[in-house]
């Protein structure tokens, strides 16, 4: 209770220069006992009362005497940000107290009436709170006086006793409660605990106690009633469950196979005597510890529960035990159907010491499977026509098929796409699949050679054509591509003056060296590539329109790696195999690292991916490349931009606000909001992943992180 909430604001005041006559007039007119005296800045400096005025008149002081000569300057004041506490009305002698702010400026007057009103409000608030608590209590509460009249009853008690709120005002409890035992208990003056009664087909547990005042007078009785009908049913079911548990324990202990149960953190909660016999570890020593502890102590070779929790699926491994036994251990996760969380891991361990033959057969089958897998990979590479092309996605599959078709016809091809998407690889594939495969494949990057040297590289030069030229002259790359394929990479960088000359070669199929007059016949197929917008360059006048239409016969647009994420994992595996073989290594990547690489946008496309894989292989000391080995910008992309893909917002059907800001997620709250909306709408992680342009496992991991479930 703050003083400022109950004080009288803007009180009537007098200034120090006001006279006794003026003060007396205000006191009589306003019918008040005292007036605060303030200075020019409205700061409180004193108090003048009727007594001061009467005393002045008695002493025959002039009526024009300033009030500051009579006022009381030593005052008891209050601050407006003080709390009103109990006892003020008795401790404070004055009936009216000036209230100032912390700067001493008068802001109000607090009276005894104001204090009483504050405590009345507080009392009403407390009563309301207590009544709300009483009504919200799950247990029934009944209070009656010594005559059997209701003092209080909450909604739970009305429901249990079948009483209407209106009836308790008109009738005593003896007319409303019919059962004799319950009525006797509610009216009993003695304290009684844990009394079990049946009433209206319900089973009640009642605690009854007298109500006694601070002076020791008994004024009534209060009873707390609990409905234990459902608890009785649960108790019966609990007994059945306990019996079932004993039966399951007997079955587990009688099993010849070792059985181990861990919780979702891999902590051992139970295992049978068979597992204790296999490992030599007593139950009292292992229960309550993580299975990983057994691995660290060298008792078992690897912790199965850890693998199950990480992979979220059934896992079977061969475990070597310190006792010399070899176990085939299968871990199975028990998953909550609603939340998708792992509740327990059940492991079945079979002793394979007498089944080595089965192990050998399993190893042979595994080796055969790996060989078949390797042969299948070779066949698939042969079918694609060029080692290194990955086309798991539908888009790249269609592009490969189109390139194979157009390779059979001798027409110009323009390959479009961002830098590093593999335009040169496609150009080589078109050449190898064409009728010119036995001819030369001449490649030149128009943006990598200075303009003053590019002409001589393309067209060649005659002996002595310019200073520094070879004495015998030099054929150009166009001549060298005769009967083969000429690949002009970054053709958009071709100087404007050379575009005219090159267009003439394309149309006439003749080339003339620099400084020569002799025309030489050339027969080549042109494959051009660029990451620039040639149509825009034509509009800007930096690329010839006739050359553009001459080379843009069959355009092939290669999507960037971020738009064909299905190709990412196969590409990673391809480059891992490639550089493992090159550097004589046997390294692999962890699942979490692959997930983070899946979330990265790869602005450098395949070239960036290839460089990063080789860098990780040669710089990482561990056999497994984990997520902390990845470059920081990939780690940051995995956390900050996992839900900022490049996709058509209109097709996704998301809200208009997001449609204007695609990929603008900046906070975890916004990320969670987007996931919640999409998953509630489609109720499918596959659909959400397809809409967001990320891998399904990424969506599953984010849903689990934020605890999002289907509505």
Secondary structure as GFF3:
##gff-version 3
##sequence-region A 1 711
A	DSSP	three_ten_helix	3	5	.	.	.	ID=ss1
A	DSSP	beta_strand	8	9	.	.	.	ID=ss2
A	DSSP	beta_strand	13	15	.	.	.	ID=ss3
A	DSSP	alpha_helix	20	30	.	.	.	ID=ss4
A	DSSP	beta_strand	34	38	.	.	.	ID=ss5
A	DSSP	beta_strand	44	49	.	.	.	ID=ss6
A	DSSP	alpha_helix	50	58	.	.	.	ID=ss7
A	DSSP	three_ten_helix	67	69	.	.	.	ID=ss8
A	DSSP	beta_strand	78	79	.	.	.	ID=ss9
A	DSSP	alpha_helix	88	91	.	.	.	ID=ss10
A	DSSP	beta_strand	96	100	.	.	.	ID=ss11
A	DSSP	beta_strand	106	111	.	.	.	ID=ss12
A	DSSP	alpha_helix	112	136	.	.	.	ID=ss13
A	DSSP	beta_strand	140	145	.	.	.	ID=ss14
A	DSSP	beta_strand	150	153	.	.	.	ID=ss15
A	DSSP	alpha_helix	155	161	.	.	.	ID=ss16
A	DSSP	alpha_helix	167	170	.	.	.	ID=ss17
A	DSSP	alpha_helix	173	176	.	.	.	ID=ss18
A	DSSP	alpha_helix	180	187	.	.	.	ID=ss19
A	DSSP	beta_strand	192	199	.	.	.	ID=ss20
A	DSSP	beta_strand	202	212	.	.	.	ID=ss21
A	DSSP	beta_strand	218	227	.	.	.	ID=ss22
A	DSSP	alpha_helix	229	254	.	.	.	ID=ss23
A	DSSP	beta_strand	258	263	.	.	.	ID=ss24
A	DSSP	beta_strand	268	271	.	.	.	ID=ss25
A	DSSP	alpha_helix	273	279	.	.	.	ID=ss26
A	DSSP	alpha_helix	283	286	.	.	.	ID=ss27
A	DSSP	alpha_helix	291	296	.	.	.	ID=ss28
A	DSSP	alpha_helix	304	311	.	.	.	ID=ss29
A	DSSP	beta_strand	315	320	.	.	.	ID=ss30
A	DSSP	beta_strand	326	335	.	.	.	ID=ss31
A	DSSP	beta_strand	342	351	.	.	.	ID=ss32
A	DSSP	alpha_helix	356	384	.	.	.	ID=ss33
A	DSSP	alpha_helix	394	407	.	.	.	ID=ss34
A	DSSP	beta_strand	413	416	.	.	.	ID=ss35
A	DSSP	alpha_helix	423	433	.	.	.	ID=ss36
A	DSSP	beta_strand	441	445	.	.	.	ID=ss37
A	DSSP	alpha_helix	451	459	.	.	.	ID=ss38
A	DSSP	beta_strand	460	461	.	.	.	ID=ss39
A	DSSP	beta_strand	474	475	.	.	.	ID=ss40
A	DSSP	alpha_helix	477	480	.	.	.	ID=ss41
A	DSSP	beta_strand	484	489	.	.	.	ID=ss42
A	DSSP	three_ten_helix	491	493	.	.	.	ID=ss43
A	DSSP	alpha_helix	496	508	.	.	.	ID=ss44
A	DSSP	beta_strand	510	512	.	.	.	ID=ss45
A	DSSP	beta_strand	519	521	.	.	.	ID=ss46
A	DSSP	beta_strand	524	530	.	.	.	ID=ss47
A	DSSP	alpha_helix	534	540	.	.	.	ID=ss48
A	DSSP	alpha_helix	545	551	.	.	.	ID=ss49
A	DSSP	beta_strand	554	557	.	.	.	ID=ss50
A	DSSP	three_ten_helix	561	563	.	.	.	ID=ss51
A	DSSP	alpha_helix	566	583	.	.	.	ID=ss52
A	DSSP	beta_strand	588	589	.	.	.	ID=ss53
A	DSSP	alpha_helix	591	599	.	.	.	ID=ss54
A	DSSP	alpha_helix	605	619	.	.	.	ID=ss55
A	DSSP	beta_strand	624	625	.	.	.	ID=ss56
A	DSSP	three_ten_helix	627	629	.	.	.	ID=ss57
A	DSSP	alpha_helix	632	640	.	.	.	ID=ss58
A	DSSP	alpha_helix	649	652	.	.	.	ID=ss59
A	DSSP	alpha_helix	656	659	.	.	.	ID=ss60
A	DSSP	alpha_helix	668	682	.	.	.	ID=ss61
A	DSSP	alpha_helix	685	692	.	.	.	ID=ss62
A	DSSP	alpha_helix	696	706	.	.	.	ID=ss63
###
